[in-house]
């Protein structure tokens, strides 16, 4: 069951990262975030911003070839990328289950490739690229599963603000 879905549009990479940062600041307990979106949609950009919001000082990069990167912040950040995993591989044997949710925040790119790893409660973030008369943008749909995930989305949405022109208010402004 899910409640409190949120849908937000960004127009630039900076806005997507800023939205991630706001999201990261809203996280106050271990959580699993399942990221869905095509190649180049902005999943890692979003995680990079969330890492800033979680107090991670290191530069966050895609874990495509190593499958998992761990960063220290307010809560540990576990950044997974399941793009290269196949159905024949057993993620439980790889030790991933201990991080989901574990004692930190697990961001999983391409989570749909290993849906059995997701706990009952998690946040799904779908990132979709689109084009219109204003150019390229991203649509981010936040879908919570479980009470803790719903609370996170509610807290997050309460802190997102926009400028009068309809663009996302960036924290650096």
C-alpha positions in Angstrom: 0.0 0.0 0.0 1.2 3.5 -0.7 0.0 7.0 0.1 1.0 10.6 -0.3 2.5 10.4 -3.8 4.4 13.5 -4.9 5.1 14.6 -8.4 7.7 17.3 -9.1 9.2 18.7 -12.4 12.7 19.9 -12.7 14.2 21.8 -15.7 18.0 21.5 -15.0 20.5 19.2 -13.5 21.0 21.7 -10.7 17.3 21.6 -9.9 17.3 17.7 -9.8 20.3 17.8 -7.5 18.7 20.5 -5.3 15.6 18.4 -5.1 17.7 15.5 -4.0 19.4 17.6 -1.4 16.0 18.7 0.1 15.0 15.0 0.1 18.2 14.0 1.8 17.7 16.6 4.5 14.2 15.2 5.2 15.5 11.7 5.9 15.8 11.1 9.6 16.0 7.3 9.9 17.2 4.3 7.9 15.3 4.1 4.6 15.4 2.3 1.2 15.0 4.4 -1.9 14.3 2.5 -5.2 15.2 4.6 -8.2 13.7 3.9 -11.6 14.5 5.7 -14.9 16.2 5.2 -18.2 19.9 5.7 -18.7 20.7 9.4 -18.4 17.4 10.2 -16.6 19.2 11.7 -13.6 19.3 9.0 -10.9 22.9 9.6 -9.9 22.4 13.3 -10.0 19.5 12.9 -7.6 21.5 10.7 -5.3 24.4 13.2 -5.4 22.1 15.9 -4.1 20.6 13.6 -1.5 24.1 12.8 -0.3 24.7 16.5 0.3 21.4 16.7 2.3 22.7 13.8 4.4 25.9 15.6 5.1 28.2 13.5 2.8 31.3 15.5 1.9 32.7 13.1 -0.7 31.9 13.4 -4.4 29.2 10.8 -5.2 29.7 8.8 -8.4 27.8 6.0 -10.1 28.5 2.6 -8.7 27.7 0.8 -12.0 30.9 -1.2 -12.1 31.4 -1.8 -8.4 27.7 -2.3 -7.6 27.9 -0.6 -4.2 29.6 2.5 -2.8 29.4 3.5 0.8 29.6 7.1 2.1 29.6 8.6 5.6 27.2 11.3 6.5 24.5 11.9 9.1 23.4 8.4 8.3 25.5 6.0 6.2 24.6 6.2 2.5 24.7 3.0 0.5 24.5 3.7 -3.2 23.7 0.6 -5.3 23.5 0.2 -9.0 21.8 -3.1 -10.2 22.1 -2.2 -13.9 24.7 -5.0 -14.5 23.1 -7.6 -12.3 21.3 -10.5 -14.0 18.6 -12.9 -12.8 21.2 -15.6 -12.4 23.1 -13.6 -9.8 22.0 -13.9 -6.2 22.1 -10.5 -4.5 21.7 -12.2 -1.1 25.0 -14.0 -1.6 26.6 -10.7 -2.5 25.6 -9.5 1.0 23.3 -6.7 -0.2 20.4 -7.6 2.1 22.2 -6.4 5.2 22.1 -2.8 3.8 18.4 -2.8 3.1 17.6 -0.8 5.1 20.4 -1.6 7.6 21.6 1.3 9.7 21.6 3.9 6.9 19.9 5.1 3.7 20.1 2.7 0.7 19.6 4.3 -2.8 19.2 1.6 -5.4 19.5 2.5 -9.1 17.7 0.0 -11.3 15.9 -1.5 -8.3 13.4 -3.1 -10.6 16.0 -5.6 -11.6 16.0 -7.2 -8.1 12.5 -6.4 -6.7 12.8 -9.3 -4.1 15.5 -7.3 -2.3 13.2 -4.4 -1.4 11.7 -4.4 2.1 8.0 -3.9 2.8 8.6 -0.2 3.4 10.5 1.9 0.9 10.2 5.0 -1.3 10.1 4.5 -5.1 11.4 7.5 -7.2 10.6 7.3 -10.9 12.6 9.8 -13.0 11.3 10.4 -16.5 13.0 12.7 -19.1 10.6 14.8 -21.2 10.6 17.5 -23.8 8.2 20.3 -24.3 8.1 23.9 -25.6 10.4 25.0 -22.8 13.0 22.3 -23.6 14.2 19.2 -21.7 13.1 18.4 -18.2 12.6 15.7 -15.7 9.5 14.4 -13.9 10.1 12.9 -10.5 7.3 10.8 -9.0 7.8 9.9 -5.3 5.7 6.9 -4.2 5.9 5.8 -0.6 5.3 2.2 0.6 4.7 2.0 4.3 4.1 4.5 7.1 7.7 5.6 7.5 8.1 6.2 3.8 4.8 8.2 3.7 6.0 10.3 6.6 9.3 11.0 4.7 7.4 12.1 1.6 5.1 14.4 3.6 8.1 16.0 5.4 10.0 16.3 2.1 7.0 18.0 0.3 6.5 20.5 3.1 10.1 21.8 2.6 10.1 22.1 -1.3 9.5 25.7 -2.4 9.2 27.4 -5.8 9.9 30.8 -7.1 7.2 33.0 -8.6 8.2 31.9 -12.1 7.4 28.3 -11.2 10.9 27.0 -11.0 12.3 25.2 -8.0 13.8 27.4 -5.4 17.4 26.2 -5.0 18.9 26.1 -1.5 21.9 28.1 -2.7 19.8 31.1 -3.7 
